[in-house]
Amino acid sequence: MAVLVDPIHTYSYLRLALKDWCHMAVDGDFEELHRFAATLGIPRSRFQGDHYDLTPWLRERAVAYGAEEVSTRELLLRMAGPRGERARRRDDP
């Protein structure tokens, strides 16, 4: 099982102060993801059903702690939960 992070994306169209972030997901048990998030100081209330959003500085820490850097496509294809299942179904020939 691996904790995965995709590249930082800029969401300039959103009405938020912070426009740059990435996603952190897991290809196994969500408890592993929650433990990893806790080591980064991210409260469980920030869990979005199948992932956490990370700021650029949290992404750096996640990678330093062992998160695997993958493309957004790979993250979607490997992530646990319904979103990953949908991505895998779309990817099947």
WOWOHU-V612858 format. One record per run of one state. SS is the DSSP state (hx for helix, st for strand, lp for the rest). FROM is the first residue (numbers start at 0). LEN is the number of residues. If there is no record, write none. Layout:
ss=SS from=FROM len=LEN
ss=SS from=FROM len=LEN
This chain:
ss=lp from=0 len=2
ss=st from=2 len=3
ss=lp from=5 len=3
ss=st from=8 len=2
ss=lp from=10 len=9
ss=st from=19 len=7
ss=lp from=26 len=3
ss=hx from=29 len=10
ss=lp from=39 len=4
ss=hx from=43 len=3
ss=lp from=46 len=5
ss=st from=51 len=3
ss=lp from=54 len=1
ss=hx from=55 len=9
ss=lp from=64 len=3
ss=st from=67 len=2
ss=lp from=69 len=2
ss=hx from=71 len=7
ss=lp from=78 len=3
ss=hx from=81 len=10
ss=lp from=91 len=2
